[in-house]
Amino acid sequence: MCALADMTLSGSAVDFIDDAALTDLLAEARSDPVRVREIIAKSLDKQPLSVEETAALLAAGGVLVEEIFDAARELKRKVYGNRIVLFAPLYVGNRCVNDCRYCAFRRSNTGAIRRTLENDEVSQQVEALENAGHKRLILVFGEHPDYDADFIADTVKRIYSIKVGHGSIRRVNINAAPMDYDGYRKVKDAGIGTYQIFQETYHHETYAKMHPVNTRKGDYLWRLDGLNRAFEAGLDDVGIGALFGLYDWRFEVLGLVSHSLYLQDRYGVGPHTISFPRMRPAAGVDLDDGYFVNDYDFKRLVATLRLAVPYTGMILTAREEPALRREVMAFGVSQIDAGSRIEIGGYTEAGDAQVMEREQFTLGDIRPLDEVVRELLTDGYIPSWCTACYRLGRTGEHFMEFAVPGFIKRYCTPNALSTLTEYLTDYASDETRAVGENAVRAELDELPDSQQKKELLNRLERIRKTDERDLYF
């Protein structure tokens, strides 16, 4: 294998996170009802908020917080409707040259069981995922010379080639270390979807404390510049995230908004997704809990992010317990993972006595996919495995087509109903199928009569009665 990526920064590399300025904004912001309601109105008009406006929302108290929650629910309905996109993580390898204090994969954790899936093991994992009904994956890798761009690209190609019955993986996203230009081009050519890089914490002092300087990840600017290089290499579908619990959650919200605005201003495209995982217990990890985020503040940060970045997808992970996931879903979440296993080989080897030593952290929601799908349907959501926009080039600047009136009805709802019907026909339990078919009928009743609706009805019938699949608008 070749060495880790050349650490040459992009020509546009700049540290746009000003710790002092963000800290001052938080210190100076006040709970001003008139100002907060003006900002909420701006967001409901689907305009992104500035960092200063986001800080004002974070300062809100009392009844204003409930108004923020209500506005986040309304904005979610306006932009994304009642769809929730489903995916699963697939951990391919946990070897790592970094020594992040919060991660069980760090190199100094001698108790971790190191493993990289062989080709046949990757195939076994993907077959198990397809047999459960998954269509979308995110691949997770440690940062190690073994997991270079060639290795990741080859893994992606292998996954796309695996078909079991009606099953196939239609979109593979990546969560891996920052790359150089050549690396990004290789993974793009392999057909990846979103490339995620989490800054973990935007606070410089905390970043240095958590990531030793003698490691690859110890270079704050190299990581912050990672998505600049991705854009300049031709990838226009990227995701950002912060690990909440390392520093003040309000500061991290401002960091995420700053990053989103920077990418939008520089490249004309903000991040496709924002992730906001909270710290969870992990083998060999013992951190001060002074910055851990309680459930109420977690709900606040999710709702605030929804209002600040109206058109960015928001990912709620299975780190959270089922009850909280159910509650937070309404605050603007557009994607969740379900039926997840995060130990290497976990989709075929679940129940191993040494699971804890094979996980990066512990999960809060380990329910099977079918149970999560049934709960979503019961709560009025339409589970979706749609990948149409990416495969038809509706990414990057085109992602902003969500702003066009009628986009949801023209594309999102029909494609969601098609993929849901595939799941109900091929994989669902009898109980979930019954609930799901009722939901499909209700959604169809809401669609106006049109030639497209006639075509959708025809496609749903073909899915139910033939082997035709992957029919999308």
PEHUCOR-V115575 format. One record per pair of residues at least 12 apart in sequence whose C-alpha atoms are under 8 Angstrom apart, sorted by the first residue. I is the first residue (numbers start at 1). GAP is how many residues later the second one is. Records with the same first field share a line. If there is no record, write none. Layout:
I = GAP + GAP
This chain:
1 = 144 + 145 + 147
2 = 143 + 144 + 146
3 = 142 + 145
4 = 140 + 141 + 144
5 = 143 + 174 + 175 + 178
6 = 173 + 174
7 = 173 + 215
8 = 172
9 = 213 + 216 + 220
10 = 215 + 218 + 219
12 = 216
13 = 208 + 212 + 215
14 = 207 + 211
15 = 206 + 209
16 = 242 + 243 + 246
17 = 185 + 238 + 241
19 = 184 + 185
22 = 229 + 232
23 = 228
25 = 27 + 30
26 = 29 + 30 + 32 + 33 + 224 + 225
29 = 26 + 27 + 30
30 = 26 + 29 + 30
31 = 25 + 26 + 28 + 29 + 30
32 = 24 + 28
33 = 27 + 31
35 = 21
36 = 20 + 21 + 24 + 28
39 = 14 + 18
40 = 28 + 31 + 267
43 = 32 + 264 + 265 + 267
44 = 27 + 30 + 31 + 263
46 = 29 + 264 + 265 + 357
47 = 262 + 263
48 = 259 + 260 + 261 + 262
49 = 258 + 259 + 260
50 = 207 + 211 + 258
51 = 203 + 206 + 207
54 = 200 + 203 + 250 + 254
55 = 195 + 199
57 = 247
58 = 192 + 242 + 243 + 246
65 = 235
68 = 235 + 236
69 = 231 + 234 + 262
70 = 261
71 = 236
72 = 231 + 232 + 234 + 235 + 258 + 259 + 260
73 = 257 + 258 + 259
75 = 231 + 232 + 235 + 257
76 = 230 + 254 + 255 + 256 + 257
79 = 231 + 232 + 323 + 324 + 329
80 = 254 + 328
81 = 327
82 = 298 + 299 + 300
83 = 251 + 298 + 299 + 300 + 301 + 330 + 333
84 = 249 + 250 + 251 + 252 + 297 + 298 + 299 + 300
85 = 249 + 250 + 251 + 298 + 299 + 300 + 301
86 = 48 + 50 + 249 + 250 + 251 + 252 + 297 + 298 + 299
87 = 47 + 48 + 49 + 50 + 51 + 248 + 249 + 250 + 251 + 298
88 = 46 + 48 + 49 + 50 + 249 + 250 + 251 + 252
89 = 48 + 49 + 50 + 51 + 248 + 251 + 252 + 253
90 = 35 + 47 + 48 + 49 + 50 + 251 + 252 + 254
91 = 48 + 49 + 50 + 251 + 252 + 253 + 254
92 = 24 + 25 + 30 + 47 + 48 + 49 + 252
93 = 21 + 22 + 23 + 24 + 47 + 48 + 49 + 54 + 251
94 = 20 + 21 + 22 + 47 + 48 + 250
95 = 12 + 19 + 20 + 21 + 46 + 47 + 48 + 49
96 = 46 + 47 + 48
97 = 45 + 46 + 47 + 118 + 119
98 = 45 + 113 + 114 + 117 + 118 + 119
99 = 112 + 113 + 116
100 = 110 + 111 + 112
101 = 109 + 110 + 184 + 186
102 = 108 + 180 + 183 + 184 + 185
103 = 179 + 182 + 257 + 258
104 = 178 + 179 + 180 + 181 + 253 + 255 + 256 + 257
105 = 37 + 254 + 255
109 = 175
111 = 172 + 173 + 246
112 = 171 + 245 + 246
113 = 244 + 245
114 = 244
115 = 229
116 = 228
117 = 227 + 228
119 = 36
121 = 224
122 = 33 + 37
123 = 35 + 36 + 39
124 = 224
125 = 220 + 221 + 222 + 223
126 = 33 + 36
127 = 35 + 36 + 37
128 = 219 + 220
129 = 218
130 = 33 + 34 + 37 + 38 + 39
131 = 33 + 36 + 296
132 = 237 + 295
133 = 34 + 236 + 290 + 293 + 294
134 = 33 + 34 + 35 + 251
135 = 32 + 33 + 34 + 35 + 36 + 250
136 = 33 + 34 + 35 + 36 + 37 + 249 + 251
137 = 32 + 34 + 35 + 36
138 = 34 + 35 + 36 + 37
139 = 33 + 34 + 35 + 36 + 37
140 = 34 + 35 + 36
141 = 34 + 35 + 36
142 = 34 + 35
143 = 33 + 34
148 = 35
149 = 30 + 34 + 35 + 37 + 38
150 = 33 + 36 + 37
152 = 35
153 = 33 + 34 + 36 + 37
154 = 36
156 = 16 + 34 + 35 + 36
157 = 33 + 34
166 = 260 + 301 + 303
170 = 217
171 = 21 + 22 + 216
172 = 19 + 20 + 21 + 22
173 = 19 + 20 + 21 + 22 + 23
174 = 18 + 19 + 20 + 21 + 22
175 = 20 + 21 + 22
176 = 19 + 20 + 21
177 = 20
178 = 19 + 44 + 45 + 48 + 49
179 = 47 + 50 + 51
180 = 46 + 49 + 50
181 = 48 + 49 + 51 + 52
182 = 51
184 = 45 + 46 + 49 + 50 + 51
185 = 48 + 49 + 50
188 = 46 + 47
193 = 44 + 197
194 = 43 + 44 + 45 + 78
195 = 42 + 43 + 44
196 = 42 + 43 + 44 + 45
197 = 26 + 29 + 30 + 41 + 42 + 43 + 44
198 = 41 + 42 + 43 + 44 + 45
199 = 24 + 25 + 41 + 42 + 43
200 = 41 + 42 + 43 + 44
201 = 41 + 42 + 43 + 45 + 46 + 51
202 = 40 + 49 + 50 + 53 + 54
203 = 44 + 48 + 49
204 = 16
206 = 40 + 41
207 = 13
208 = 12
228 = 35
231 = 36
236 = 33 + 159 + 160
237 = 34 + 35 + 158 + 159
238 = 33 + 34 + 35
239 = 32 + 33 + 34 + 35 + 36
240 = 16 + 31 + 33 + 34 + 35
241 = 15 + 33 + 34 + 35 + 36
242 = 14 + 33 + 34 + 35
243 = 33 + 34 + 35 + 36
244 = 32 + 33 + 34 + 35 + 47 + 48 + 49
245 = 33 + 34 + 44 + 45 + 46 + 47 + 48
246 = 33 + 45 + 46
247 = 44 + 45
248 = 43
249 = 42 + 44 + 52
250 = 51
253 = 48 + 52
256 = 18
257 = 48 + 51 + 52
260 = 49
268 = 129
269 = 127 + 128
270 = 42 + 126
271 = 41
272 = 40 + 41 + 124 + 127
273 = 39 + 40 + 41 + 42
274 = 38 + 39 + 40 + 41
275 = 39 + 40 + 41
276 = 26 + 39 + 40
277 = 39 + 40 + 42
278 = 14 + 15 + 41 + 42
279 = 13
280 = 39 + 81 + 82 + 83
281 = 80 + 81
282 = 74 + 77 + 78 + 79 + 80
283 = 73 + 74 + 76 + 77 + 78
295 = 29
299 = 29 + 32
302 = 26 + 29 + 30 + 31
303 = 28 + 29
306 = 25 + 26 + 27
311 = 89 + 91 + 92
313 = 20 + 21 + 22
314 = 18 + 19 + 20 + 21
315 = 18 + 19 + 20 + 21
316 = 13 + 17 + 19 + 20 + 21
317 = 19 + 20
318 = 18 + 19 + 20 + 22 + 45 + 46 + 47 + 48
319 = 43 + 44 + 45 + 46
320 = 43 + 44 + 45
321 = 43 + 44
322 = 42 + 43
338 = 27 + 28 + 29 + 30 + 31 + 34
339 = 27 + 28 + 29 + 30 + 31 + 33
340 = 26 + 27 + 28
341 = 25
342 = 17 + 18 + 19
343 = 12 + 13 + 15 + 16 + 17
344 = 14 + 15
370 = 58 + 59 + 62
371 = 61
373 = 59
374 = 57 + 58 + 61 + 62
377 = 58 + 59 + 62
378 = 57
380 = 59
382 = 34 + 35 + 38 + 57
383 = 33 + 37
384 = 31 + 32 + 33 + 35 + 36
385 = 31 + 34 + 35
386 = 26 + 29 + 30 + 33
388 = 27 + 84 + 85
409 = 38
410 = 42
411 = 62
414 = 42 + 58 + 59
415 = 56 + 57 + 58
417 = 23
418 = 38 + 41 + 42 + 45 + 52 + 53 + 54
419 = 51
420 = 16
421 = 16 + 19 + 39 + 42 + 43
422 = 41 + 42 + 47
424 = 12 + 13
425 = 38 + 39
459 = 12
